[in-house]
Amino acid sequence: MCSDFSSHESQTSTASTIPVHGANRVLAGLTEEEHRRLSPYLRPISLKSKQVLLRQGEPIQHVVFLNGGVCSLIKAMENGSSIEIVGLGAEGIIGTNVALGQAESAGDVIVHVATDAAQSLPIDAFKAELERCGALADTVNRYQAAFTIQLMQTAACNAMHSAEERCCRWLLMTHDRIRSDDFPMTHEMLATALGVRRPTVTLIMAGLYRTGVIRHVRGRVTILDRPALEGKSCECYRVVSATFRQMSSATQAPRIPAV
């Protein structure tokens, strides 16, 4: 990874970028030249719900750019319990820790919301482009910084905030990433993401339904009252949202709702 961040930023701020059509924020920041170099290696892929993209401890062979859908980085413990470390969407890259020299996945990456709009890139091509210290390296630097803040905020959130507050944060982030009021979600999925038992999720969702905040039927949730949901969430949603908005402000991508 390039060491002179501020110098590179000044050199690339006027570079032209590729047209964006609801695209991944990192790909949106590529220059035309970078796009030409990477296009032969980028492969469109479809991701199915519950598909495991990376397994904890296994080598990372491709990075994945989401243009839709939602994935989770899950950390499994020796006793079989697990919890979501962070959610992943069109704001970044799956497997980007290889940029920091880590060859193996730190956790399982599981698809929560399926998408036909994803692209994979072999690690060798990704690393080669990073070494050019161009716009991709700049954007990955920004994403790594935002990702670290998200990790810190999530750690604090899991320790200090109630399951209901964290559930509302998760729903808001997923709502932003999907860009639709209606999306698939099961109690099992949410229990894993929050690191709680399914009965806890059932009680929380029932309360949100009774107050008219959401509708939840047959494995799908519909956000009915977004302001009320924001009011029930902790401040972590706002902190992480602002972080990723700031990250994307340097690109010419159209605004993707905050994560």
Secondary structure, DSSP 4 states (H G I P E B T S, - for coil): --S-HHHHHHHHTT--B---SS--HHHHT-BHHHHHHHTTT-EEEEE-TT-EEE-TTSBP-EEEEESSSEEEEEEE-TTS-EEEEEEE-TTSEETGGGGGT--B-SSEEEEEE-EEEEEEEEHHHHHHHHTTTSHHHHHHHHHHHHHHHHHHHHHHHHHHS-HHHHHHHHHHHHHHHHTSSEEE--HHHHHHHHTS-HHHHHHHHHHHHHTTSEEEETTEEEES-HHHHHHHS-THHHHHHHHHHHHHTTS-PPPPPP-
